[in-house]
Amino acid sequence: MIRSDLFLTDAFLIKGNVEHKYTRLSKLLDEHRKTFLRVRDCTLIDLGSRDQIQTPLLHMNVDEVLVAHEYLDEAGDGPLAELAKEPDLDKVRVFYTGNLNVELAGMIRPGAYECTDSATRRFFVMREPELRGFNHRDDPELKAIVNLSYAIINKARLSYVYDFN
């Protein structure tokens, strides 16, 4: 079964398909006004035990999302294509602390992590993310989060940002 959406939370790696997706996942997450997002055909992988839970429908609290990704062809995606060729991307390292202490390093639009960023509300896109501090234990399912071409970052859950600029 093809699952197009990937979510990393403090407790789970979640693979599934967002129900009634009308736009790219980054925009949908940024504009979603309900507390829960409906995700179909889910596999939840416990980050501690690696146990897997299969469920036809999951109501996921959007605030729980640390990192998200959409497995679709980016070649025809206008917003991501624009971001990729944008000359003034800033190099940053962002940190989540709590139950899952991880760091992501990559390229973002200047100030995308700020609440005053007019282009985003709650989420922003990081290009060429490098995930550190995440122990995938050579599990092929958990390794999926390590080699992403971009990551959708929940700015409200960030603990620290190191902006190289």
Secondary structure, 3 states (H helix, E strand, C coil): CCCCEEEECCCEEEEEEECCCCCCHHHHHHHCCCCEEEEEEEEEEECCCCCEEEEEEEEEEHHHCCEEEECCCCCCCHHHHHHHHCCCCEEEEEEECCCCCEEEEEEECCCCCCCCCCCCCCEEEEEEEEEECCCCCCCCCHHHHCCCCEEEEEHHHCCEEEECC
